């Protein structure tokens, strides 16, 4: 009598399933494929029961989402309302605190999130929020610091007030030829200055020039020249201008100038200086 044995599967609990058969047929006459068929038919019920048993095992439940309640206060502990809170992570949320200083974010899965707190007149603040499976819902509290106060910029300086004008002078009229005849320069005078009129900041004089008048400057007055008689040259800066009766020249303040006659007669100029009060 011969016996053959095979391992054909694993039953519930992990034990091996053995199949054996005894026969009196000579070994050479027994076909192994026939033995295998008999073994499979005998153990089929055991093999089918294993997956069914595995399917009945309970699966691990996914962690339920949680709600985080965040409280925002000032440094004294008083609740701050209208603080914008921005949450970023596996999901993004944002909201503003209520009058009690709280804001809630629902549906949070386990993980690490970033919180950002923004409110006018307070320092921007950020922190992390950890949501852990199986742990109580997080309820962090944050205290915001007031932003440093900055002094307002100083007011612009008051515009400089112009100096008050001097009192006006008397209204006058002058016949220039008659005035010149009464005040004509002598042969021995190099130059002669005769006052004609003055009012406020305008001062008019009659200049008679025999000898060159060099390097003249008026620091605070602009000068208007009108040639009444004679001929000559007015040098303004580096420019020489030929002038005669009827010519006009304007010399800005602080500009050097010179006057030189041409010919035998003096050059006669009616000059008005504007900018200095009357002497």
Protein Blocks (a to p, Z undefined) as FASTA:
>chain_A
ZZddddfbdcehhiacddddddfbdfklpcfklmmmmmmmmmmmmmmmmmmmmmmpccdd
dddddddddddddfkopacehiacddddjbccdddddfkopacdehiacdddddddddeh
iacddddddddehiacddddddddddddddddddddddddddddddddddddddfklmmm
mmcccfklmbdcddfbdchjaccdddddfbdcehiacfkbccddddfbdcddddehjacc
dddehiacdddehiacddddedjbdcddddddehiacZZ
